[in-house]
Amino acid sequence: MSDLNPFLLAAVTPDPDPRLLPLLRSKPELASAQDAHGYSLLHAAASYDHISLLQSLVNEFHVDVNLKDEDGETCLFVTETVDIAKCLVEDLHIDLEVRNEDGMTALEKFESEEEFPEVAVYLRAQIVGSGPNGAGPTSNGVQHPPPLPPNMTVNIDTATDPTASDLNQEPDPEFRRRIEELAAGDNFHSEEGQRQLRDLITDALRGVGHSEREVRRRVE
């Protein structure tokens, strides 16, 4: 059994080779071993969709779930299914903010390479939902607006009458409520969710126009 290669035993589908766990229990140091490129059993388990192996490596053998390869990437970067992503994020609490040698998080890498879109949507939803009411993280008690889909940006400039006494106008609370409510929905990043977002922005632009504010909107 000592001559068995744990990486080859993990790289089997649909389940790992049944000899793998007995091997690791006889030689626990192999659980956190990495090859010459930093590839680990965590990376193999995530890539080959082995949820039970991931859980055993972290919970039984105490392997650091944020173990990185030579590119600075955790096993989240090689995840191909939402089930594995959920296990890593919700069960094993992997760090979503880890950046690889190119300075990208796993989400940013998935989006830039346009691979495994379902995983990218799930990861973005975790980031959007990390603040109160699913509206994004907070700092110093200030709630930040939810991130927009990656293909859309909105720029809003305001100008008021210089003779007006109040030059610091507050954002429309109704608009803020509606966009936070939309962002909290499960379909925010779907085609329907983005259509609703465009409609909401259109409504806001019309309202701003009536109140003599200047608005610039750019959709990429």
N, C-alpha and C positions, 0 to 999 in steps of 0.2 A: 504493500500500500504506500510505502514511503516514496516510491518512484513515480507515483501518479502526479500529473500536473494539474493543480487546482484550477488554473485558468481554462484548461481544455475541458475539465469536468463541468465548469460553470457555463461554457459556451455550447450548451446542448439544449435543444427545444423538443417538446414544449416545456419540459421540466429539466432541472439540473441532473447530472448523473447521480444516482443514489449513493455512490461511493464518496461524494464530496463531503457531506457533513460528518460522517465517521472519520474521514481524513483530518478535517479541521479540529475535531474534538481530540484526536490523538496528537495533533501538532497545532495548538491554538495560534502560534505565531504566524502561521500561513494565512490566517484570516485577514490580516492587515498588510500582507506582502504586496509589493509593487514590482512590476517588471522594469526593464531599462528605461521605459518611457513614462513611468509613473502610473501605468494602467493597473488597476486594482480589481479585486473581486467585486467591490461595490460597483465599479464601472461596468463590469461584465454582467452583473445581475440586473442593473438598470437597463442596459442595452438589449439584453435577451428576455426582458419582461418577466423576471423571476421575483415576484413580490415576497414570497416566503423566505427566499435566500437573503434578500435585503434586510428583512426584519431580523433574521437570525444573526447576520453579521453585526448589526448594530446593537441589538438587545442581548444576545447571548455572548457574542465574542467581543463586544465593546469596541468595535471599529468606529473611528470618527466618521460620521456621515458626511462631513465636509472635507474628506481626504481629497487632495488635488493631484492631478497628473502633471506631466512636464509643461503642459500648456496653461497651467493654473486653473484647470476645469474640474469641478466636482462631477459626481455621477449624474447630477441633474442635467448637465449639458449634453449627455448622450441618451437621455430619456426619449422614448419614441411613442409612448402611450400615456393617456390621461390617468389610467389606473396607477401606473408607476409614479407619475408626478404627484398624485394625491397621497400615495403612501409616503413619499419623501417629504412632502410639505406638511401634511396634516398628522401623520403618525410619527415620523422620524425627525421632523422639525429641521429640515435642511435650510441653510442660509440662502435666501433668494437674492441677496445683494452681493454675493461673491462675484468678482470680475476676473476674467481670464487675462492672458498676456496681451490680448488686443484691447483690453479695457471694457469688454462687454459682459453684461450679465447673461445668464442662460436665456432669459426672455428676449433680450436684445439680439442674441445670436440667432435664435429661432426665427425672429422676425426679419432680420437682415438676410438670412439665407432662404427664407420662405419655405422652411421645412417644418413638418409636423404642426400644422396650424392649430389643431385641436389642443395640443399641449400649450402652445403660445397663448391661446385664448384663456385657458384655465389659469396659467400663471399670471396673466394680466388681471384676471378677475380677483386673484388673491391680493395683488397690490392695490387695486381699486378698493377692495373690501377691507383693507387694513385699518381704515379710519372709521369714526362714528357714522352710522347710516350708510356705510359703503361708499363714502365720499372721498376716501383717500386719507393718508396719514395726517397727523396734526403736529404742530410745534408751537410751544408757548401758548397753548390753548386756542390757537387760531386754526380753523379747519380749512385745508386747502381744497380747491375745486378738483373734481375727479378728472383724471387724464382722459384726453380724447383718443379715438382710434388713431393708429399710426399714420394714416393717410389723410388726416385732417388737422388743420390748425386754424385757430380763430384769433384775430387781433381786434381789439376794441379800443378806440381812442375816444376820449370825451372832451368837449370844450363847452364852457358855460359863458354866459353873458358877463363881461368884465365888470359890469355895474351891479351884478348880483351880489348879495351880501354873503351867500353861502357858496364857497368855491369848492367845497369838499363833499360832493354828492355821494351818497351811499348807493351801492348796487341795489337794483330792484330785488327785494326779498322774495317776491313771487317767482321771478326768473331763477334765482338761486335754488329755491325749493324744488322747482320743476326739474332742473338739470340734475340735482342730487338724487331725486326720486328715479329719474331715468337711469342714471349711472348705477344705482343699486339693483336694477333689474337684471335677471339672468340673460336677457337677450341684448344687452347694451352693445356688444361687439358684433352682433349679427347684422345682416343686411337690413332687417326691419328696424333694429335698434338705431342704426346709423341714419335711417330715413327719418325716424322720429326726432333724432338730434338735429338734423338739418331743418326740419319743420319748426322745431323749438327756436333755433337760431333765427330763422326767417321771421317768426313772430316777434322775437326780441328786437330785431332790426327795425321792423315796422313801428314798434312802440317807441324806440329811441328816436326815430325820425320825427314822430309826432311831438316829441318833447324837445325838439331842436338840438339834439345831440348829433355829432358827426360820428359815423361808425364806418370802419373799414373791415371788410370780411374777405378772407382769402381761404379758399379750399383747394388743397393740393391733391 
